[in-house]
Amino acid sequence: MLEQIFSISMLINIAALLYFIGFMVRDELILRLLILAGTILYLIYYFYFPEGPLWNAIITSAILGLANVWVLAKIVFERTTLALTEDEKTLYENLDNLNPGQFRKIMKHAKWHHLEETTTICEQDEKADKLFYILRGHVEVSKNGKQFCMDNRNFIGEVAFTLNSTYSATVRALPSACYVEWKNNELEKLMKNNNELSNAIVALFNKDLARKLSLSYQ
């Protein structure tokens, strides 16, 4: 009997240790998993309490545990590419500085366009209010009387977005092109509230600009 009581009492000590370790960890996924493991041990302890199950404590811990499981499921979902469409998966592969959670955040504010005819997406010297990413197809760029074509997998308007200025060229997306657009003010708000996301997006812009400069010298 004493051995049984002692073994049961150890559960609460192990559970408390798991909580302690969890609160010392910065990764939220690991924290939630440790807290869940600790909660399960608390539930076992309360159920096998020597003087009978502590139902109030069991119910309270179970409710808190379910809330933790709900948030844990959301974290796991955000860290995977589950439920992304094929276009979204392709876009995610190109925006490789973003983790799945960051990608989902910006995609909540994105608008997809699948074109059947030539469409002007921005005009030179107009105030930039949108950012674009060409996923498929080609675009025609006109700047100071000069014209050239640009292939897909490029940002359009990233310099204007960064400098909060006007578009430097007129860009027309050709038929069959597929692109995504974001409103600048919404994206700026996301970046302002999340430094890691902001750094990842700036890194994407730098990579895109470096690629364009490299191509311009070829």
MOVEN-V358354 format. One record per pair of residues at least 12 apart in sequence whose C-alpha atoms are under 8 Angstrom apart, sorted by the first residue. I is the first residue (numbers start at 1). J is the second residue. D is the distance in whole Angstrom. If there is no record, write none. Layout:
I&J&D, I&J&D
This chain:
5&50&7, 8&45&6, 8&48&7, 8&49&7, 9&45&7, 11&41&6, 11&42&7, 11&44&8, 11&45&6, 12&41&7, 12&42&6, 12&45&7, 14&38&7, 14&41&8, 15&37&7, 15&38&4, 15&39&7, 15&41&6, 15&42&6, 16&38&7, 17&38&8, 18&34&6, 18&35&7, 18&37&7, 18&38&6, 19&34&6, 19&35&5, 19&38&6, 21&34&8, 22&34&5, 22&35&6, 29&72&7, 29&75&7, 29&76&8, 32&68&7, 32&69&8, 32&72&6, 33&72&8, 35&68&8, 36&65&6, 36&68&7, 36&69&7, 39&61&7, 39&62&8, 39&65&6, 40&65&8, 42&61&8, 43&57&8, 43&58&6, 43&61&7, 43&62&7, 46&58&6, 78&100&6, 78&101&4, 78&104&7, 79&99&7, 79&100&5, 79&101&5, 80&100&6, 80&101&8, 81&100&6, 91&135&7, 94&153&7, 95&204&7, 97&200&6, 97&201&7, 97&203&7, 97&204&6, 98&197&7, 98&200&6, 98&201&7, 102&197&6, 106&187&7, 106&190&8, 109&182&6, 109&183&8, 109&186&7, 109&187&8, 110&180&6, 110&181&6, 110&182&5, 110&183&8, 111&180&6, 111&181&5, 111&182&7, 112&178&7, 112&179&6, 112&180&5, 112&181&7, 113&178&6, 113&179&5, 113&180&6, 113&181&8, 114&176&7, 114&177&6, 114&178&5, 114&179&7, 115&173&8, 115&174&7, 115&175&5, 115&176&5, 115&177&5, 115&178&6, 116&175&5, 116&176&5, 116&177&8, 117&174&6, 117&175&4, 117&176&7, 118&172&6, 118&173&6, 118&174&4, 118&175&5, 119&172&5, 119&173&5, 119&174&7, 119&175&8, 120&170&8, 120&171&6, 120&172&4, 120&173&6, 121&170&8, 121&171&6, 121&172&6, 121&173&7, 122&167&7, 122&169&8, 122&170&5, 122&171&5, 122&172&7, 123&167&6, 123&169&6, 123&170&4, 123&171&7, 124&143&7, 124&166&7, 124&167&5, 124&168&5, 124&169&4, 124&170&5, 125&166&5, 125&167&5, 125&168&6, 125&169&7, 126&166&5, 126&167&6, 127&165&6, 127&166&4, 127&167&6, 128&157&7, 128&160&6, 128&161&7, 128&164&7, 128&165&6, 128&166&5, 128&167&6, 128&184&8, 129&161&8, 129&183&6, 129&184&5, 129&185&7, 130&157&7, 130&161&8, 130&181&7, 130&182&6, 130&183&5, 130&184&5, 131&155&7, 131&156&6, 131&157&5, 131&158&6, 131&161&7, 131&181&6, 131&182&5, 131&183&6, 131&184&6, 132&155&6, 132&156&5, 132&157&6, 132&158&8, 132&179&7, 132&180&6, 132&181&4, 132&182&6, 133&153&7, 133&154&6, 133&155&4, 133&156&6, 133&179&6, 133&180&5, 133&181&7, 134&152&5, 134&153&5, 134&154&5, 134&155&6, 134&156&7, 134&177&8, 134&178&6, 134&179&4, 134&180&7, 135&152&5, 135&153&5, 135&154&7, 135&177&8, 135&178&6, 135&179&5, 135&180&7, 136&152&5, 136&153&7, 136&176&8, 136&177&5, 136&178&5, 136&179&7, 137&151&7, 137&152&6, 137&173&8, 137&174&7, 137&175&8, 137&176&6, 137&177&4, 137&178&6, 138&150&6, 138&151&5, 138&152&6, 138&173&6, 138&174&6, 138&177&6, 139&151&7, 139&152&8, 139&171&7, 139&172&5, 139&173&4, 139&174&6, 139&177&8, 140&171&6, 140&172&5, 140&173&6, 140&174&7, 141&169&7, 141&170&6, 141&171&5, 141&172&7, 142&169&6, 142&170&5, 142&171&6, 143&168&7, 143&169&5, 143&170&6, 144&169&8, 154&208&7, 155&205&8, 155&208&7, 158&205&6, 161&184&7
